[in-house]
Amino acid sequence: MSQFDEQDAFEGASLSARAMAARPAPYLDDLNPAQREAVEALDGPVLMLAGAGTGKTKALTSRIVHLLNTGRAHPNEILSVTFTNKAAREMKDRVGLLLGQSVDGMRWMGTFHSVCVKLLRRHAELVGLKSNFTILDTDDQIRLLKQLISANNIDDKRWPARMLAGIIDQWKNRAWTPETVPASEAGAYNNRGMELYAQYQTRLRELNATDFGDLLLHVVTIFQKHDDILEQYRRWFKYILVDEYQDTNVAQYLWLRLLAGGHKNICCVGDDDQSIYGWRGAEVGNILRFEKDFPGAKVVKLEQNYRSTPHILAAASGVISGNEGRLGKTLWTVAEDGEKVRLIGHWDGEEEARWIGEEIESIQGGSRGMRPFSLDDMAILVRASHQMRAFEDRFLTIGLPYRVIGGPRFYERLEIRDAMAYFRVVTSPSDDLAFERIVNTPKRGLGDKAQQKIRAAARENGVPMVEGARILLQDKGLTGKGAAELSRLIDGIDRWGRMAGDAGLSHMELAEIILDDSGYTAMWQNDKTPEAPGRLENLKELVKALEQFENLQGFLEHVSLIMDNESDAGGAKVSIMTLHAAKGLEFPAVFLPGWEDGLFPSQRSMDESGLKGLEEERRLAYVGITRAEELCTISFAGNRRVFGQWQSALPSRFIDELPEDHVEVLTPPGLYGGGYGAAGMGGNAGIETRAAEANVYNSPGWKRLQSRAATRPVSQPQEKRNTVIDLQATSSHTMGERVFHQKFGYGIIVGIEGDKLEIAFEKAGVKKVVARFITTPDDIPF
């Protein structure tokens, strides 16, 4: 295809520069001084460093209107890129509203991918494609990679196609073609990744197809190799505007730098403190080095916040100030102080979910002089999706309406439904629907034809499909790999069924055995997609949920009943979502549970990325706090159950970074002994110590807990909550005994209450812990 004609490419402009030049500019009067400064700085590179809730969208759309209103550019000479179609539509609508007329000529306002599709169709032949190329979705991409893997005689169980797809996607995000992948990546995918990447790209060209990563990669390649085409677009895109610049990856960054390399009229809007997508290729360094990339750039900080109270902003600022890799800004507001950020510690995760449920019900009607909040006004933001289970169970039990944003409800997740299907087959072998779900999950070579044979055998003999499969195998109606795998599955179902009657085996242990022996756990362990670790965590949470029931059957009945009772009817609902899904949203009241080291900040993130990972976790904490408009509640649990075992947890290091003057501690007295964490070790009473030693707890939820304290002390382990505990019960430990705790180190027992010990630790201060966490090895020196 020849280079396209300028008139043809940019026809249809709805507004001429001359017609707009004389228009008044009332939109400028609605801007604060910093916003107006950013809007009126039209020439040269501009970085609009916009903090959370500072009106960046308003400033960005006003800047577009100002470019049009002053006659600097036609609508089709402005390139405006966003990350979502929704954001692009909202921006276009706002521009039209400010102008008082539609702006149909703004053809280059959209996402990175949508703009690149238009460009690539004009120049497809330069990368070996035709202009009518197709764009493969993820399923098509995986199918094509599987064909290549098979053709290269690679074991796709050890080296799954999704793993290769993830590697190739990462390379494309970095703008690496098969020829430019660095030698340091040679070991990828068992030393075959680079070779298969080349084959994959060749096959895509043969199919006249691209994947999503190609859309940017191909256009960057064209711009790098064809200066004349790049110069055309530099002339035609007179002004470039970029939203959420902190979320750009390397390929997007290169694309923008190439286009802005001539006139340098680029305005990037973003917040380095909200860069939380490093795991999917975003480079916070792109925004941090903006002034280096564009010498003489004007940096305008939007710091006046229109969303949150001063206490909430101060808490967020206190946490984010711990990051070294940031440009730095301080949010402020003219709003009244409002409620302080509330901090509460709980005995365990289930107690945390109970308290939050009661607190939500309480503040619905207004409490402590606060205005009433609708359920739609409230959100629970979790670090990991598996945390949702405790809240969903609790809310379904008490009939509190909720919605899960950004994903399915816990018991509707793919991996949970698969696991429960296995449990259903074990407890009820006649459950054909469950059997059909698991018979080829993980892959056992039992496709549609094999399953049709199993159904036919079951129908002919009037038996369930499990028995039909047994008959089919006996009659040799199925052979090869599929027959061997089916035989193993049937043997497993029989074995698990017998184990279910073993009094010496708990149903939690049985659930783990089923998931392990079936190969289901291994399937997700071998899956290298970014979602796989979360799915494994959800499976662990599922096993944890079993602890509350006597057997698998009771658990399955419970899930069926609560899911059946859940209604999708209209009306107000509490929102539950991950912190990542909450970016860009805001709520009057926000709950932030699970602030414990290892959970948040995520241990996996810190292990994989070190300091860089920790700083991204801290930015995630900042995002969470700044979602709140009026009320922000942070909570943590001292103990969590993992596979039936109690594990004690330390409060998140981010809690110690909260400024004390802006925090109200709600932790019940005696829950912790205090003096732990950075504050305790330093000898100064910090926020963690206050959270531990608080003797005032005035929330309605805590008052209800106190009224029941005689029968269920808040600090009793879950399995003993329904019985009255004799606090003077005989203990195997004695006062003054020297003991050791895996996390808190050495200490002396200074108090005994049943199975709880109050211990003065040498470094962690006085704490109350469950006796089972304590060891007294003979070789501990006194």
N, C-alpha and C positions, 0 to 999 in steps of 0.2 A: 504494500500500500504506500502510495506517495505521501509526502507530508501534506497535511490537510490545509485547506485555504482558511486564512484568518477570518474572513467574513462568514464562511460556512460554519466554522467552529463556534463562533461567538454570536450567531444571529439570535434575535429574539429578545434583546435587552428591553425591559419594559420602562426603564426610566433613563432619560438622558442626563448627562452631567450638567448641561446648561440649564435644563428645566429645574434641577434641584438646587442649583447653586444659590438661588436667592431665598430659599426657604428659611424660616426662623428655626431656632434650635431650643425649644422649650424642654426637651429631654435632658439638656445639660443642667437645668435648674434642679432636677431631682437627684443629682449625684452629690456625694460628699466630696471634699477637696481632693482626696487621694484618687477616688474613682474618676473625677473630672480630669485630673492630671494625666491619668492613664489613657483616657478617651481622646484627649486633645493632642497627645504626643503621636502624631500620625506618621512621621518620617523616621526611617531607621529602625534598628532593632529595639524592641521593648519587651521587658519581662514584667508581667503583672503577677507579683507574688501575692496570691489571694488566700488568706487564711480561711478556716472553716466558718461558714455563715457570714462572709463579708460582702456578699452581693457581687460575686465575680460574673455570673451570667448577665446580670443587669449591665455591668461595665462593658462586657464583651459585645453584647448586642448594641449598646449605645455607641460603641466605637464603630461598628459596621454602619450604623445609621449616619454617624458623623462623616465617615468617608464618602457616603453617597450624598449627603446633604451639602457638603462643601464642594462637591464636584470633583473630588480627587479620583474617583473611580466609577466606572459603570458597574452595575450589579454583577455582570459576568466577568469582571476583572478582579473580583475578590475571591480568593481561595480560603474557605473556612472549613477546618476539619475537626471532627469530634470522634469520640469512641463508640457512641451508640446512635442508632437511627432516631431513637426517642429524643436524645439531646439535640440532634440536628433539626428535627421537626419543631421542637420547642423554640430553638433559636430563630428559625425562619418565621415562626408565628409572631414572636416578640418583635422582630425587626419590622414586620408588616404592621403590627399594632402601633409601634412608635411612629412609623411613616404615615399611617392612616390609609394605606393602600397595600395591595398584595405586591410581592416582589418576585414575580415569576422568572425574572431574568437571572436570579441567583442560582445558576446551574451547577456551581462548584462548591456548594455547601453540603457536606455529608460526612460519612465516616471515611477513614483512611482507605478501607477496602472498596467502598462504593465509588470513590473518586478514581482510584487506581484501575478499576474495571473499565471505566470510560476511556482512560488514557491508553490502557493496554489494547483495547479493541481497535484503536486508531493505528497502533504500531505493532500489532501482533506478529507480523512477518519477520520483524527484526529479532525475535527470539524463537523462530521456527514454528509459529502457530498461525492459524487462520483467524480472521476477525470474529468468526462465529464459534470460538472455542467454548467448551462447557467447563463448569466449575464443579469439581467433585466434592461431595459432602464427606463426612468422616467415615461413614459406612463404606462408601465406594473406595475411598483411599485405603482402608484396611483390607478390603477385598483384593485390590490390586497388589498391595504389598505381600499378602499371603501367597498370591500366585508367584511372585518373584522369589519369595523365600522357599517355596516348594521346588521351583525350577533350579534353585541353587543347592538342593539337597540339605537344607538346614532344618534341624529339629525345631518346629514352631512351638513346642511346649516349653523347651528351655529358652528359646529366643522368640517370644511372641511378636506378632506383627504390630501390636499397639506400642510395644517398647521401641521398635524401629521408627514408627510414626512419630513418637515423642522426640526421638533424637533428631530426625530430619526437621521437625518443626522448630526445634531449638536452633538448628543451624540456619534455617531460613530467617528466623527472628534476628539472627546476627548478620544477615545479608551475605551468607556464605553460599556460593554456588558449588557444585561438585568439584570444580577446578580450584577453588580458593579455600576449601576447608583446611585448616592448618594441620600440620603433621602431629601436633599434640593430641588431636582427636582420633588418631589412627586406631586406637584400641577399642573404639566404640563398637558395640554390637558384636562382640567376639572377634574383633579385628576385621569385620566384613562390612561395617557401616558405610564407609566412604564408597566402596565398590557398589553396594546396593543402592546408595543414593544416586549414583550416576545412572545405573540401570533404570531406576524409578523415573528420573527426569526424562530419559530417552523414551520410555514407554508412554509417559504423559504426552510428549510431543507427537508420538505416533497416533495416539488417541485424540489429538487436538483438544487436550484438556489441561486444566491447572487445578491445584488445590488452593486453599485460601492463602497459604504462605507465599505462593508464587505471585500473587497479585502485586504485592509490594516488591518482591525480589526481582521480578522481570522488569518492572518500571525503573527501579534503581539501576539495573544492569543497562537498560536502554539509555538512561541519562548519563551513565558513566562512559559509555562507548560512543555516543552520538552527540557531540557538542552542539551541532546545529539544532537538533530537536530540543535539547535542554534550553538553549538560548531563546527559542520560540516561546516556551512556556514561561521563562523568566520575564519576557516582555509582556506576555498576556496576563499573567497573574501579577498584577502590580502590587497587590497587598495580600499578605498571608496571615491568617489568624489560626491559632491552635489552642484548643481547650484541653485541659487535663494533661499538660505537657509532662508532668512527672511520671505519667504512666506509659510513655513511649518506649519502645524497644529500639535496638540498634538500627534495624532496617527502616523504621519510621523516622528515626533521627537523621539518617543519611539522606533519605528522600527529601525531608524538609530543608536540610542544609544545602543540598544541591539546588533546589528551587529558589532558595533565598540568597544564593551566593552572589548574584549580580547586584540588585538594588538594595538588598538587606532590609526590605520593609517587612519584617516579620514580627508579629506580636504573639508571644507565648504566655498563656495563662495557666497557672498551676500552683501547687503547694507542695514543697518538698517534704513537709511534715505529714502529708497524706499519701506518700508513695508506699503502697502496701501490696503491690502485685509483682514483686521480684520473682516469685516462684513461677510466673508465667512469662518471664522475659523482660519485664519493665526494668529500666535502668534509672535509678534516682540520680545517677551521675549526669544524665542529660541536662537536667535543670540546674544542677549545682555548678556546671561549667558553662552556663549560658554566656556569661560575661567574657569568658575566655574565647568561646567560639565566635562571639560577635563583639569585638573590641569597641568600646564607646557606647555600649548598650545602656539604655535608660531602664533602671529598675525602680518600679513603683510598688510599694508595699500597701496592700489593703489590710488594715488591722482593725478597723471598726466593725465589731460583730453585731449582727442584728438578730441573732438566734438565742443565745444563752445568757444566763445571769453571770455577774462578776465572779461568784464563788466557783461556778462550773468552769469558767474560762481560766481562773487562777489555778485550779486543780490540773487542768489539761496542760497549761503552760509549765507547771512544776514538773510534770512527768516528762514532757518532750524536751525540756532543757537538759536532760541527761544525755541526749544524742550529740555527738561531736560533728557528724556529717550533715550539717544543715546550714541554711543561709541566715536564719534567725529573724524572728519577728515576735511581737507581743500583742496578743489580741486584747481589745478593751471594748467596753460597752457603756452606754449611758443608762442602761436599765438598772432597776433597783437590785440590791444584793440578793434577795430571795433566800431560798433554803440552801444551807451548806450541803456539800457532797456528803452523802451518808455512807458510812463504812460499817459493815457487820460481819462477824465471824460466826460460823456454825459448826456444830459437832461433825456433821457429815453432809454429803450431797443431797440425800433425801430430805434432811432437815432444812437445807437451803431451799429446796423446791417447795416444801410445805410453807415455810415462812413467806416466800415471795408470793405464793398463791393467796395467803391470808392478807398480806399487805396490799395486794392489788385490789382485793375486795374491800379493804378498809378505805383506801384513798379514792375509791369510786364515790364514796359518800362524803368525802372530805374529812381530813383528820388533822389534828394539831393546828387548827385554824387555816389549813390549806384549802384552796378551792377544790371542788369535786373534779375528778378526771374521768373522762369516758374511757372504756376499754380501747377504743381506737387511738387514744392519746398515749398508750403505753406500749413499750417494746422491751423484750428480753434479748440481749445480744450476747451470744456465746462465742468462744474461741474455736471450738470444734463441734461439728454437727452431732457427735455422739452425746454431748451434754443435753441435747434437746429431749432425750427420752424421759428423764426424770420429770421435767416440766410437763410434757405431754401426758404422761401417766397421771400426774397429780391433777392437772386441769380437767382431763376427761373424767376422773373420779369425782371431782367436786362440781362438775358441770360448768366450768368456766370456759366460755367460747374463746378460741384462739385460731390463728392462721400461721402457717409456716411460709415464710417468704424466701424465695430463691432455691426451693427444692421441695421434695415431697415430705410428708410427715414421717416420723421415725419408722413406724410399722409399715409404711408404704414404700420404703426404700427397696431397691432391687435386691441387695444382699440380704436384707432382713426377711423379705418374702421368700427368697430361696432357702435360707436357713430354716425358717418355720415350716416350709414345705417338707424338708427332710424330717423335722420333728413330727409332723403330721403323719407321714408315711410310717414312721416307727410306732407311733401310738395307735394308728388306725390304718393298717395295710390296705384296706379297701378304698382308701381315698384316692381315686383315680386322677383327680385334678392335680393333687400334690405330686403324685408319681410322674405324671406327664411333665410337670415343671422341672423335676430333678433328674429325670432319666438320662438326659444328655447335657447336664450342667454339673460339673465341668464336662467338656467335650469327651465323649466316649465312642465316637464313631457310630452313634445311634441316631441317624437323621430321620427325615420324614418317612422314608420307605420302611425302615426297621420299626419305627413306632406304629405304622399302619399294620404291620404283621403282628405286633404285640396286641393291638386292639382287636384285630380279627380273631386271634387265638382266644382272647378273653371273652368275646361275644359268643363264639362257637361253643364254648364250654360253660357259659353262664357264670363266670367268675371275675373277680377284680383283675386289673391289669398286672398287678404283682404276680398273681397266680398264672395269668395268661403268659407272662414272660417266662415263668418256670416251665410251663408246658411246652412253649415254643422251643426252649433250649433242650428239653428232653427229647423232642421230636426232631431235633437237628434242623429246625426251620430257619435258623440263623447261624451263620458261620463266620469265621475270620475274627478280626480284631473286635468287631461289635459284639459277637457272641461271648468272647472272653471277658470283655468289660461288663456286659450285662450280667454274666454269671457272678462276677465279683460284687456287683451292686446288690444283687438278690441275696447273696451270702451275707453281705454287710447288713442289709435290712433285717435278716433273720437274727444275726448276732446281736445287733443293737436292741432288738425287741426282747431277747432273752436277758440282756444286761439291764433293761429297764426294771426287771423284777428282782435285781440283786440289791438286797438291803444294805450291803456294804459299799455301794456306789451311789454317790449323790447324783441328782439329776443335772446339776451344773457340770459335774465331771463327765456324765454321759453326753451332754450337749457338745462339750469340747471334743470328745472321742468321735462323735458322729461327723462333726465338721472337719476333723483332721483325717479320719480314715476314708471319708468319701472323696478326699482330694479337693474339697471346696475351699478350705483355708489356703492350701498351697496354690490354688488358682489365682487368688488375689495377691499372694506373696510374690508370685512370678509376674504379675501384671505390673508393668513399669509406668503406667499412666499416673498423672498427678492425683487422680481420684482414689487410687488403690489404697494408700495408707489410711485415708479416712474411712474407707469401707471396712478395713480390718479393725479399726477402732470401734466402729459401729457394731461389729460382731462381738467384740469384747463387752461392749455395753449391753448387748442382748443377753449374753451369758450372765452378766451381773443382775439383770432384771429377773432372772429365774430364781434368785435367792429368796424372793418374797413368797414363793409358792412351794407346795409340797411335792409337786411332780410336774412333768412336762405337760400332762393333760390339763391340769389346773391352769397352767400358764396360757396354753392355747385357748382355753375357754375364756379366760380373762380378756385376751387380746380381741377375740371375736366379739365379745359383748361390748367392750368400750368402743371399738371401731364401728359397730352397728349403731350404737347410741349417738355417735358423733354426727352432728347435723351440719350440712353446708348451707343452712338457711342464712338469710341476710341478718343484719344487725351488727352491733359493735363487737370487735374481737381484739384480743391482745395479739400483738405481732411477735413471733419468735423467728430469729434469723441469726446467721453468723455475722461476726464483725465485718468480714469482707463484703458480705451482701448488703450491709447497712450503709456503706459509703454513699454519700449523696442524699441520704434520707435524714429526717429529723423528727423527733417526738417530744411532746411536753414532759413525759416521764420515762426514764430509761433505767433498766436494771442490768448490771454487768456482773454476772455470777462467775465463779470458778477462777478467781484471781489467785492462783497458787503456782509456785515455781514448778516448771515441768509441764503444766497444763497451759499457763499463760504467765510468762513467755513460754512458748512451746519448746520442749526439750529437743524435738526433732529439728526444728528450725535452727536452734543454737548449735546443735551437733553438726548439721550440714553446712552452715554458713558462718559460724563463729560470731564475731562482733557485728558483721554485716547483718546476720540473721537477727541478733538481739536488737539492733537499732530498728529493723523493720517491725519487730514485735512491739517495740516502744511506740512506733508511729501508729500501730494498730490500736494501742491503748489510747492514744491521743484521739484517733478517729472515734473510738467508742464513747469517750467522755463528751466529745463535742457534738454528738448526736442529740444530747439532752438540751431541752430549752429551759425547763424550770426545775426538774427534780432528777437527780442522778444518784443511784444507789449501787455501790460496789460491795460485793460479798465474796467470801472465801470459806472453805471448809477445812477443818483441822484433820479430817480423816476421810478417805475414800476407799470404797471396796473395789478391788481388782481381782477378778476370778475367785471370788469368795474369800479373799484375804484382805484384812485391814491394812491400809498403808497410810501412815501419817504424812501430812503435807505441810510445807512451810508456806506462809503467805507470800504472794508474789513480791518480787523485789520492787515492782512498780508501786506497790502500796507504800513502801518506805519513802518513795519520791513524792508522795502527795504532800502539799504544804499544809501543816497542821492547822493554821488559822482558818482554813477554808473547809475543814472536814468536821463532821459531827459523828462521833463514835457511838455505835448502837450495840456493840457486842455485849452479851449478858455477862454479869460478873461471874468469875470462876471458870469460864469456859477454857481459858488458857491461864497459865501462871504468869505470863508476861515476860518481858525482858529478852525476847528473841529477835533474831534478824539483825540487820545492820545497826539499828538504833540501840537495841539492847546490848550488843557486843561492844558498842562504843561507850557505854556507860551513861548515855544521855537518854532521857525518856522521849522517844520518838513516836511517830504515829502508830507504829506496830504495837509498842508498849501500851499506849493509850487504848488501842483496840482490845488489847488483852486484859487490861486491868480496869476497864470502865465499870463503875458501880452505879451508873445511871443509864437506864434503858427505858425510854418513854414512848416508844412507838406502840400503836394499838395492837400490832401483831405480837409484840413481846409481852404486853400485858395479858393477852389471852394465854400465851405460853406459861407465864408465871402462875396464872390461876390454876393451871393443871400440873404444876411442878411437883405436887405431893405424889402423884401417881406416875409421872413421866418426867423426871429431871431432863433438862435440855441436853445435858452432856452424857446421857446414857447411850451405850451402843445400841444399834438398831434392833438386834435380836433380843434385847432384854427390856425393850420399852414397855411392854405390856404387863410387866410384873413389878411389884414394889420391891425396891432393893434395900437391904439392910446395910446401911453405910458402915456399920461396925463389923461386917462379916469378916470371918477369918481370912487372912491373906497369907500367901506363901512368902511374902516379903516382910521385912521388919524395918522399923524406924532406924535411921542412921546407916542403913545398908548402902554400900557403894555399888553402883550399877552402871551399865553401858547401854546407850541407845545409838542405833546406826547413824542417825542424822544429827542428833544433838550432842553426842559424845558422852563423856564421863560425868557422873553426878551422884549426889547423896539423897536418899529418900527422906523427905521432911514431912510427909503426910500420906495417909492411906485412907481411901474411901472405896470399899469394895474392891472392884477390879481396876480402879483408877489410882494411880500413884502420883503424888505431888513431889517433884524432884528438882533440887537445886543443881542445875548443870553448871559446869565450870565455865563454859563459854556462852551458852545459850540462855542463861538465867533460869528462873523458876518456871516450870511448866507442868501441866497435868497430862499424863499419857496413859494409855491402856497397858496393863501389866504384861500382856503378851508381846509387846514391843521391846521389852527389857530383857537383857541377858546379864548373867552374873558369872562369867568365866572365872575359873580358879586363878588364872594367871594375871588378873587385873591387879596392878600394884596399888597398895593402900598408902 
